[in-house]
Amino acid sequence: LAQTTYYFWSYLRVTDKYPNEVKASNGVNFSVPTGNFGDILAGYYAKKMGLPVGKLIVATNENDILHRFFSKGEYHRYDIN
């Protein structure tokens, strides 16, 4: 839950710098590099708390546990080479 502050802080910085662009859009989109739920879940919570979040985009690397969970139903560790 504490990670929601990242989204509010970022939103305020973007709206300070680009107020007209944000008003014309459906919120601010966030791309989050993640291997697990923490940061992206915080973005979801921030959106549910009323922050105008557009899309939440998850980017993964070899630590792709979140991708595997949704695509294959697997939630366990693999060794990363």
One Martini backbone bead per residue (centre of mass of N, CA, C, O) as a GRO file, in nm:
protein
   81
    1LEU     BB    1   0.055   0.064  -0.018
    2ALA     BB    2   0.300   0.263  -0.011
    3GLN     BB    3   0.342   0.261  -0.333
    4THR     BB    4   0.118   0.470  -0.415
    5THR     BB    5   0.292   0.728  -0.389
    6TYR     BB    6   0.435   0.709  -0.663
    7TYR     BB    7   0.181   0.779  -0.833
    8PHE     BB    8   0.107   1.052  -0.711
    9TRP     BB    9   0.377   1.191  -0.758
   10SER     BB   10   0.392   1.147  -1.065
   11TYR     BB   11   0.129   1.283  -1.141
   12LEU     BB   12   0.203   1.565  -1.031
   13ARG     BB   13   0.451   1.609  -1.214
   14VAL     BB   14   0.307   1.580  -1.488
   15THR     BB   15   0.083   1.802  -1.439
   16ASP     BB   16   0.283   2.034  -1.405
   17LYS     BB   17   0.418   2.002  -1.700
   18TYR     BB   18   0.127   1.867  -1.853
   19PRO     BB   19  -0.177   1.979  -1.822
   20ASN     BB   20  -0.317   1.963  -2.107
   21GLU     BB   21  -0.258   1.667  -2.178
   22VAL     BB   22  -0.402   1.538  -1.935
   23LYS     BB   23  -0.686   1.658  -1.983
   24ALA     BB   24  -0.708   1.516  -2.282
   25SER     BB   25  -0.699   1.261  -2.127
   26ASN     BB   26  -0.732   0.935  -1.941
   27GLY     BB   27  -0.476   0.992  -1.803
   28VAL     BB   28  -0.206   0.816  -1.670
   29ASN     BB   29   0.043   0.622  -1.784
   30PHE     BB   30   0.197   0.307  -1.672
   31SER     BB   31   0.524   0.166  -1.667
   32VAL     BB   32   0.613  -0.157  -1.515
   33PRO     BB   33   0.877  -0.306  -1.378
   34THR     BB   34   0.813  -0.660  -1.325
   35GLY     BB   35   0.789  -0.983  -1.133
   36ASN     BB   36   0.559  -0.881  -0.950
   37PHE     BB   37   0.290  -0.726  -0.775
   38GLY     BB   38   0.353  -0.468  -0.610
   39ASP     BB   39   0.360  -0.209  -0.802
   40ILE     BB   40   0.105  -0.268  -0.977
   41LEU     BB   41  -0.094  -0.285  -0.740
   42ALA     BB   42  -0.055   0.007  -0.651
   43GLY     BB   43  -0.176   0.125  -0.910
   44TYR     BB   44  -0.455   0.004  -0.873
   45TYR     BB   45  -0.513   0.138  -0.602
   46ALA     BB   46  -0.485   0.430  -0.698
   47LYS     BB   47  -0.720   0.412  -0.893
   48LYS     BB   48  -0.935   0.330  -0.674
   49MET     BB   49  -0.870   0.611  -0.513
   50GLY     BB   50  -0.886   0.826  -0.789
   51LEU     BB   51  -0.664   0.814  -0.977
   52PRO     BB   52  -0.585   0.916  -1.308
   53VAL     BB   53  -0.560   0.619  -1.457
   54GLY     BB   54  -0.501   0.451  -1.723
   55LYS     BB   55  -0.258   0.258  -1.791
   56LEU     BB   56  -0.124  -0.066  -1.695
   57ILE     BB   57   0.209  -0.159  -1.760
   58VAL     BB   58   0.378  -0.467  -1.799
   59ALA     BB   59   0.720  -0.538  -1.747
   60THR     BB   60   0.945  -0.799  -1.841
   61ASN     BB   61   1.168  -1.053  -1.760
   62GLU     BB   62   1.306  -1.328  -1.632
   63ASN     BB   63   1.125  -1.219  -1.392
   64ASP     BB   64   0.808  -1.374  -1.484
   65ILE     BB   65   0.582  -1.449  -1.268
   66LEU     BB   66   0.335  -1.284  -1.358
   67HIS     BB   67   0.308  -1.394  -1.644
   68ARG     BB   68   0.288  -1.696  -1.568
   69PHE     BB   69   0.037  -1.675  -1.396
   70PHE     BB   70  -0.159  -1.571  -1.630
   71SER     BB   71  -0.073  -1.779  -1.869
   72LYS     BB   72  -0.024  -2.072  -1.674
   73GLY     BB   73  -0.073  -2.081  -1.349
   74GLU     BB   74   0.212  -2.007  -1.235
   75TYR     BB   75   0.380  -2.000  -0.888
   76HIS     BB   76   0.720  -2.010  -0.934
   77ARG     BB   77   1.047  -2.071  -0.921
   78TYR     BB   78   1.335  -1.990  -1.114
   79ASP     BB   79   1.622  -2.009  -1.253
   80ILE     BB   80   1.854  -1.757  -1.333
   81ASN     BB   81   2.106  -1.717  -1.586
   0.00000   0.00000   0.00000
